[in-house]
């Protein structure tokens, strides 16, 4: 009987552990030259909301965006240049309690407007939400969320003429 109780308690303790050691890696390759781009994008802003220092997160997202848009055949140009579309990117992370556990709610949002548009509603938007133990501080999580948000946003754009 003692062995059953001890085994049961051991299983409960091990299944409740939230941070077991693991290794992960992510590889991606981007083409340097976009043949026949569908259009061009000018990134107006990248912002991240969370308590603490987020300057490095915004910089990493800004550095990833040209690569992610190029995966979808869109060329990112300088802020000073004219483009077919303009983009705004917002990253958010919030913590909340679920019983005695702290969880995270993450969102990555990419909004695209026509270059000349000043409307409130974007031409297209892509948004990805994740809830759980992950954090935007993880480069892998940031990459995956931005990649999906960019892909969803460009899918909503009208086809090039």
C-alpha positions as CSV (number, residue, x, y, z in Angstrom):
1,X,0.0,0.0,0.0
2,X,2.9,2.4,0.8
3,X,4.5,1.7,-2.5
4,X,1.2,2.6,-4.3
5,X,0.8,5.8,-2.4
6,X,4.5,6.8,-2.9
7,X,4.2,5.9,-6.6
8,X,1.1,8.0,-7.0
9,X,2.6,11.0,-5.2
10,X,5.7,10.7,-7.4
11,X,3.6,10.7,-10.6
12,X,1.7,13.7,-9.3
13,X,4.9,15.6,-8.5
14,X,6.5,14.8,-11.9
15,X,3.4,15.6,-13.9
16,X,3.1,19.0,-12.2
17,X,6.6,20.1,-13.1
18,X,6.3,22.8,-15.6
19,X,9.9,23.2,-16.7
20,X,11.5,20.0,-17.7
21,X,14.9,20.5,-19.6
22,X,14.6,20.5,-23.4
23,X,16.6,21.6,-26.4
24,X,15.1,23.2,-29.5
25,X,16.4,24.9,-32.6
26,X,14.9,26.6,-35.6
27,X,16.6,27.0,-38.9
28,X,15.4,29.3,-41.8
29,X,16.9,30.4,-45.1
30,X,15.8,33.5,-47.0
31,X,16.5,34.4,-50.5
32,X,18.5,37.6,-50.8
33,X,16.9,38.7,-54.1
34,X,13.1,38.6,-54.6
35,X,12.3,37.8,-58.2
36,X,9.0,39.4,-59.3
37,X,7.9,40.8,-56.0
38,X,4.1,41.1,-55.4
39,X,4.6,44.5,-54.0
40,X,6.6,46.6,-51.5
41,X,6.1,47.3,-47.8
42,X,7.2,50.2,-45.7
43,X,7.3,49.4,-41.9
44,X,6.1,52.4,-40.0
45,X,6.4,51.1,-36.5
46,X,7.1,48.1,-34.3
47,X,6.0,48.3,-30.7
48,X,6.1,45.8,-27.8
49,X,4.0,46.1,-24.6
50,X,5.1,44.6,-21.4
51,X,6.6,45.8,-18.2
52,X,10.4,45.8,-18.4
53,X,13.0,46.6,-21.1
54,X,11.7,45.7,-24.5
55,X,14.0,47.7,-26.8
56,X,15.9,44.6,-27.8
57,X,12.7,42.7,-28.6
58,X,11.5,45.6,-30.9
59,X,14.9,45.6,-32.6
60,X,14.8,41.8,-33.2
61,X,11.3,42.0,-34.6
62,X,12.3,45.0,-36.9
63,X,15.3,42.9,-38.1
64,X,13.1,39.8,-38.8
65,X,10.3,41.6,-40.7
66,X,12.2,42.1,-44.0
67,X,13.0,38.4,-44.1
68,X,9.5,37.4,-43.2
69,X,7.9,39.7,-45.8
70,X,10.4,38.4,-48.4
71,X,9.2,34.8,-47.7
72,X,5.9,36.0,-49.0
73,X,7.4,37.8,-52.0
74,X,7.1,41.3,-50.7
75,X,10.0,43.7,-50.6
76,X,10.6,45.9,-47.5
77,X,11.9,49.4,-48.4
78,X,13.3,52.2,-46.3
79,X,10.9,54.4,-44.3
80,X,12.0,57.3,-46.6
81,X,11.0,55.4,-49.8
82,X,7.6,55.1,-51.4
83,X,5.9,51.6,-51.1
84,X,2.7,49.9,-52.2
85,X,1.8,49.2,-48.6
86,X,2.7,50.5,-45.1
87,X,2.8,48.2,-42.1
88,X,2.4,48.6,-38.3
89,X,3.4,45.7,-36.0
90,X,2.4,45.3,-32.4
91,X,3.6,42.7,-29.9
92,X,1.9,42.2,-26.5
93,X,2.6,40.0,-23.6
94,X,0.5,39.9,-20.5
95,X,0.8,37.8,-17.4
96,X,-2.2,36.4,-15.5
97,X,-2.8,34.0,-12.7
98,X,-4.6,30.7,-13.2
99,X,-4.9,29.4,-9.7
100,X,-1.4,29.3,-8.3
101,X,0.2,29.3,-11.8
102,X,1.3,32.3,-13.7
103,X,0.5,32.1,-17.4
104,X,1.2,34.4,-20.4
105,X,-1.1,35.8,-23.1
106,X,0.9,36.7,-26.2
107,X,-0.2,38.4,-29.4
108,X,1.6,39.5,-32.6
109,X,-0.4,41.7,-34.9
110,X,0.6,43.0,-38.4
111,X,-1.6,45.6,-40.0
112,X,-1.2,46.7,-43.7
113,X,-2.7,49.8,-45.4
114,X,-2.4,51.1,-48.9
115,X,0.4,53.6,-49.0
116,X,-1.9,56.6,-49.7
117,X,-4.6,55.5,-47.2
118,X,-5.2,57.4,-44.0
119,X,-8.2,55.3,-42.9
120,X,-8.6,53.8,-39.5
121,X,-9.3,50.3,-40.8
122,X,-6.4,48.5,-42.4
123,X,-6.6,46.9,-45.8
124,X,-5.5,43.6,-44.2
125,X,-4.4,42.4,-40.8
126,X,-2.9,39.2,-39.4
127,X,-3.0,38.4,-35.7
128,X,-1.7,35.4,-33.8
129,X,-2.5,34.6,-30.1
130,X,-0.9,32.2,-27.7
131,X,-1.7,31.5,-24.1
132,X,0.4,29.4,-21.8
133,X,3.9,29.3,-20.5
134,X,5.7,30.7,-23.6
135,X,7.1,34.2,-23.6
136,X,8.0,36.7,-26.4
137,X,11.4,36.9,-24.8
138,X,12.1,33.6,-26.6
139,X,13.5,34.2,-30.1
140,X,11.8,31.1,-31.3
141,X,8.3,32.1,-30.1
142,X,8.8,35.7,-31.4
143,X,9.9,34.3,-34.9
144,X,7.0,31.8,-35.1
145,X,4.3,34.3,-34.1
146,X,5.6,37.1,-36.4
147,X,5.9,34.6,-39.3
148,X,2.3,33.6,-39.0
149,X,1.0,37.1,-38.5
150,X,2.9,38.4,-41.6
151,X,1.6,35.4,-43.6
152,X,-1.9,36.0,-42.5
153,X,-1.7,39.7,-43.3
154,X,-0.3,39.4,-46.8
155,X,-2.9,36.7,-47.6
156,X,-5.6,39.3,-47.2
157,X,-4.0,41.7,-49.7
158,X,-5.5,42.0,-53.2
159,X,-3.5,40.2,-55.9
160,X,-1.0,42.2,-57.9
161,X,-2.1,43.4,-61.3
